[in-house]
Amino acid sequence: MKCKDLLEEVRLVEFYGNPEQEINGLSYSSKKIEPGYVFFALKGQKTDGHDFLTEVIEKGASLVVSDRPRPSELKINWLQVLDVREAMAQIAARFYGHPSLKLKMVGITGTKGKTTTSYLLEHILKTAGLTPGLIGTIEYRWKDKKTVAERTTPEAPDIQRILKEMVDEGVTHCVMEVSSHSLELKRVYRIGFDIAIFTNLSGEHLDYHESMEKYFAAKKKLFFLNHKRQASIVNIDDPWGEKLIAELPMKTITFGFRPEAIIKAENFVLEENGMKATISFPGGTLNLKTSLLGKHNLYNILAAVAAALALGITPSAIGKAISTAGCVPGRFEVVPTSLGFKTVIDYAHTDAALENLLLTVKQLNPKRIILVFGCGGNRDRSKRPRMGEVAARLADWTIITSDNPRSEDPEKIIDEIEQGFLRAGSKNYERETDRRKAIEKALQLARKGDFVLIAGKGHENYQIFRDHTIHFSDVEVAKEILQELEKR
């Protein structure tokens, strides 16, 4: 594709160079530049793409996209734009032929439930005989391809490349988790979404968004992008969902427990190995049985059912899919043991998610709940004492430990979590910075009828420290320790 063809949809300030220049690829990383590539000079929190111009020119880049004029000493083709991220999304969509227009696109945003909802909807589409792809927190996958996710929502060139590959390989639908960061950073700009889903909103990422109002404003952007606008699907029971409904100018399908919800849950019964519920919708009802547990998961099911109905999937295919859907990795994942207690790994890493997890387990009448959790470093600090308060109130014993401390001191992170216990006047906890030792202590404490909950990291198989990263999986560690305990 020629340079001039890429620029037809871009808001440009100035173009310097040869418009007939051939373009072979796109990259925002100097390490991945090849001859004929476009380099997007992004300015990040830690690095600035302009610092790597010498490297990308030496590697044969054909075009630099920047928000600055071309330096006089550089002779490379140069596109000056108002917003590099916006231009990157526009150019990527153009370069790959606007693949989202050839797929049924579903975007899911919200604080909690995105991953489970996406897995459920993907499974429904497969059960209905369709060929879905998935882009989300755990992995990007379609047909026989699977890639571990670097981030929940990839950068625009990566998304468009993945969507193009999906189209080329016969994928019919793409289900995508859309993070608030990706909306702020315009990663999903120029993607045509048929359906946008809002699950819920609670305190997270406030280090980035500064306030709940700004966090909500970021999430809301999904519903005002260049949609094909088949439907917007919103949780009417969530206060922020209710606010969103009032602000949406397009057709909205609501879901929840409230009588006015269009997709409504009724007769919800929680059992030890799953739950049953009746879901009503215009024109019928669905009697569902699922291995998923908890009211929060019923909301995820409602969102997936609403999207499936909007996509024209039959109720019988939806019911069959929900009944056969398995566990999502790291989401209330039970680690088998013969020791008479339950061990559960869960990704809950906010106070609202932790509360949902603990309340779900309480409904299963455990003798005791033993909780292990920590908080990530270099992330929203305000949630740390709130998570401590939730644990103090709902768990019988908590071992506060390290999560991904990153550049922070793990002990200081634990100090901040501990403030929540002190506020609650609770002494039902201990501190153990070593996460493996914390899990071992919890499992050694457990007796018949207890639940051991290991929260915060879920599917992750690493632990990030100041100057190194190690392999660490809560599931693997729990299995190893349980096997040792079973031998005694």
HUNOR-V930426 format. One record per helix or strand. SS is the DSSP state (A for helix, B for strand). FROM is the first residue (numbers start at 1). LEN is the number of residues. If there is no record, write none. Layout:
BEGIN
ss=SS from=FROM len=LEN
ss=SS from=FROM len=LEN
END
This chain:
BEGIN
ss=B from=2 len=1
ss=A from=3 len=7
ss=B from=12 len=5
ss=B from=22 len=1
ss=B from=25 len=3
ss=A from=30 len=3
ss=B from=37 len=4
ss=B from=43 len=1
ss=B from=48 len=1
ss=A from=49 len=10
ss=B from=63 len=4
ss=B from=77 len=5
ss=A from=84 len=12
ss=A from=99 len=4
ss=B from=104 len=6
ss=A from=114 len=14
ss=B from=132 len=4
ss=B from=139 len=4
ss=B from=145 len=4
ss=A from=156 len=13
ss=B from=173 len=5
ss=A from=180 len=5
ss=B from=195 len=4
ss=A from=206 len=4
ss=A from=212 len=13
ss=B from=231 len=5
ss=A from=239 len=9
ss=B from=252 len=5
ss=B from=263 len=9
ss=B from=274 len=8
ss=B from=284 len=7
ss=A from=295 len=16
ss=A from=315 len=10
ss=B from=333 len=3
ss=B from=342 len=5
ss=A from=351 len=12
ss=B from=369 len=5
ss=A from=382 len=13
ss=B from=397 len=4
ss=A from=410 len=14
ss=B from=429 len=3
ss=A from=435 len=11
ss=B from=451 len=5
ss=B from=462 len=3
ss=B from=469 len=3
ss=A from=474 len=14
END
